[in-house]
Amino acid sequence: MSVLRPVSVELVENVLQNEDAFYSVEEIIVGGQSPLSGRSLKHSRIREMYGVTVLALKRGEKIINNPEPFEPLLANDIVIVFGPDEKLRKFEKVLG
């Protein structure tokens, strides 16, 4: 990969080896009592409020990659998010 896509590989290495924060990809289940349940990604303002990026949603057997802003978060959806570990933990509390 480093020969075919050197900039992409460098980006991933820089993010994962960042000295200021540890980054991860997590799967978080949307709880029925979550204040974000039923709200669209756009209106949830996840990136602005929680500092994490939604990569995909798993709803039943369906995976929605790079979901559109209008896509709702529904109870029992699995949200695949990327971000600093500390912010992921805070976001998990909101979704749970």
C-alpha positions in Angstrom: 0.0 0.0 0.0 2.8 2.4 0.8 4.0 2.2 -2.8 0.5 2.6 -4.4 -0.9 5.2 -1.9 2.0 6.7 0.1 0.0 9.7 1.3 -2.9 7.6 2.6 -0.5 5.3 4.4 1.3 8.3 5.9 -2.0 9.8 7.1 -3.1 6.5 8.8 0.3 6.2 10.5 0.2 9.8 11.7 -3.3 9.4 13.1 -2.7 6.1 14.8 0.7 7.2 16.2 -0.5 10.6 17.4 1.2 11.4 20.7 -1.6 13.7 21.9 -4.5 11.2 21.6 -5.2 7.5 20.9 -7.6 7.0 18.0 -9.9 4.1 17.5 -12.8 2.8 15.5 -15.7 1.7 17.8 -19.1 0.1 17.4 -21.7 1.7 19.6 -25.4 0.6 19.9 -28.0 3.3 19.9 -30.1 2.8 23.1 -33.9 3.4 23.0 -33.6 6.1 25.6 -30.7 7.9 23.9 -31.5 11.6 23.2 -30.1 11.0 19.7 -32.5 8.1 18.9 -34.8 9.1 16.1 -32.8 12.2 15.1 -31.0 12.5 11.8 -27.2 12.5 11.7 -27.3 16.2 10.6 -29.5 17.2 13.5 -27.6 15.1 15.9 -24.5 17.2 15.2 -22.3 14.3 16.3 -19.0 15.7 14.9 -19.5 19.2 16.3 -20.8 18.1 19.7 -18.8 14.9 20.4 -15.7 15.2 18.1 -16.2 11.8 16.5 -16.9 10.8 12.9 -19.6 8.4 11.8 -18.2 5.9 9.3 -21.2 3.6 8.9 -24.4 2.4 10.4 -25.5 -1.3 10.8 -29.3 -1.6 10.9 -30.3 -5.2 11.1 -28.4 -7.0 8.4 -27.9 -3.9 6.3 -24.7 -1.8 6.5 -25.0 1.8 5.5 -21.5 3.1 4.6 -20.8 6.8 4.7 -24.4 7.6 5.7 -26.1 10.7 4.3 -26.9 13.6 6.7 -30.6 12.9 6.6 -30.1 9.2 7.8 -31.8 8.8 11.2 -30.3 7.0 14.2 -32.7 4.4 15.3 -32.8 2.3 18.5 -30.6 -0.8 18.2 -28.6 0.6 15.2 -24.9 0.0 15.5 -22.9 3.2 14.8 -19.4 2.7 13.6 -17.4 5.8 14.6 -13.8 7.0 14.5 -12.2 9.4 16.9 -10.0 9.9 20.0 -10.6 7.3 22.7 -11.7 9.9 25.3 -14.3 11.4 23.0 -15.6 7.9 21.9 -16.2 7.0 25.6 -18.2 10.2 26.1 -20.2 9.6 22.9 -20.9 6.0 24.0 -22.5 7.3 27.2 -24.9 9.5 25.1 -25.9 6.7 22.8 -26.3 4.1 25.5 
